[in-house]
Amino acid sequence: MYPLFSPSEEARKEACDAGYAAGMAGSKEPNPGEATVSGANGDVTFQSSWGSVYNVCKAYAQKTEAKPEVIPVLDVLLYVFDPRLKSYSDPDALFQGISMVFYDAEGKELGRLPATLNKWSKGVLSIPQSNSKPWVYDGYFILSTNYNSLPGNLRAAVTRAESFDVLISRGRGVERYSFNKAKFPTLR
């Protein structure tokens, strides 16, 4: 799972080249760095750091700007869908908890990354803000984290992980959204 959270410089360049080419061509193809798991109460879409680089470079092309020379490790994003959400509402009022749980090849838990839903915090899974507004929209919100900002124990868990789950509690029991190589073999 490690490359999904912190791709090499070569992989980031590859993602940027692919995204820029897609933007120049006006491609509507799905981002190879995204995977969606559907659940009874809504979907969860995971966007890898590779996928974030792809989107940024695609946007550069669409704005007819030059491709960036330096591409840092960008955030991993989780899109959490729920029809009860309204733009700029407070997900903390609707969700009791969200965590990413990382597992080794035998299914042993290596670590948990809990979400902070009521404020943006560096080094955890939280809702980013733009212009003092949280990234909460009609029907979904976005959680973000960056591998380089994680505490050492979580970086170690991500580095060793073979799979991860997103656990969500919306007051109707805990939902499990599983992401692994067998389910998404081409996820970048």
N, C-alpha and C positions, 0 to 999 in steps of 0.2 A: 504494500500500500504506500510505502514511502514516496515513490516517484509521483503519486497523485498529489501529495502535499508539498513536496519540495523537488520539482524537476531539475535536472542538471542544466547547466548553461546551454549545452547543445540542444537539449529537449525544449528549452524555452525559445531558442532561436527557431527551431523547427515549428513550434506552435505559432510563433509570430509570422513566419513565412506562410504557413497554411492559412492563418486568419486573414492576413493581408491579401493573399491571392483570392480567398473567398469574397472578401469585401470588394476587390477590384472587379470580380466577375458577377457581383450581385447575387451570389449563391444564397439559396434559402435552405441548404442542407443543414441538418442538425450539427451542433458543435460536438466534435469527437471527445471532448472533455466533460460531457454531461451524461448523467444517467438518472432515470426516474423510477421510483418504486411507488406503486399505487397501493392505497389502503382504503378501508371502509369509510374513513372520515376525512380523507384528503390524500394528496400525493406529497412526496418529498423528492426534490431534485437536488442531486449533488453535483456541484461544478468544481472540478479539480483546479489546482493552480495552473496546470497546462491549459485548461479550458478558459481560465480567466485571461491568460496571456493571449490566447486565440481571439477572444472577444475584444480585447483592447486593440490589438493590431488590426482586426477587421474594421473597427470603428475608425482607426486612422485612415485606412484606405477609403472608406465611405465618405470621409470628410476631405478627401484628396490631399491628405497630409503625408509627409514622408514617414516611412517606417522608423520606429525608434531604434537608436543604435545600441542602447543598453536596456536590457530587460530584467528587472529584478524578480525575485520569487514573489508572485502575487497571491492574494488571499484565496482560500478555499471558501466556497459559498454553499449554503444550504437554502433552498427555496422551500418554505413550508406553506402548503396550501390549505386553506380553511375558508369555506364560504361565509363564515360569520365575520370575517375581518373586513374592516373599512379603512380607507386611506388614513394614515397617521393616527390610527387608534392604538390602544395599549394592549399588545398581545399578552402581557402579564396578567390581565384580567380574565383571559380565556384559557390559558395554558397553566397547568400546575408545574410542569417541568419538561425540559428537553435536554438530552445528553447524547453525545457520540461515545460509543463504547468500542474499544479496539481489542481484537482477539489474535492470538497466535494460530499456527497451523492446526493445533489440536483443539482449538476452541476455548482455550484458557484466556480469561480476561486479563489484559495487560494494563489498562488504564481507562479512565473516563474523563471526558471533556464536557462539563456541564455548561448550559447556556445561561447567560444573564439577559433576561428579557426586558428589564426596565431601564437599562442604561448601557451605553457602549463602554466596553472595557478592553484594554489591550491585554493580550495574552490569554483570553478565553474566547468562547463562542458567544458572540453578542451581535446586536442589531446596529449596523453602522448608521451614521447620520450625514445628511447633506443639507446645508443651509438650516441647521438646527431642527431638521425634520427627520424622524426615524424612517428607515427603509421599510415601511409598512404600507401596503396598497390594498385596493379592493380585492379580497380573496386570497392574499398571500403576504408573507413577509420574508425578509432575507436575513440570514445569520452569516457571520463572517468570522474567520480566524486566519492567522498567518503562522506557518510552521516556525519561522524565526522568532516569533514572539511568545511561543509556548514555553512553559517551565521545562526544565531538563528532563524530569520524569515523564512528562507527556511526549516530548520529542523522542525519547527512547521507546515509548510504547508505540508511537506512530511508525518509527523506523523498523520495529520488529513485527508489526501487525500484518496479518494475511487477509484480514477482513474487518469490517466495522458495521455496527448497527447504529441507527438513529432511533432513540427511544423517545416517545412523545406521550405525555399525559395531558389530555384535554378534559379530564373529569369524567371519562367513560372507560377507565382502565388504561393500562399502558400499551401503546401500539409499538410494534417493532418493524422497522424498515431496514432490511439487510442489504448490504453492498459487499460483493466479493468478486474475485476474478472469474469464477465459474459462471456467475450470473451475467457479468459484464466483461467478457474477455477482451473487447477492443477499447475499453475505456482508457483514455490517455491521461 
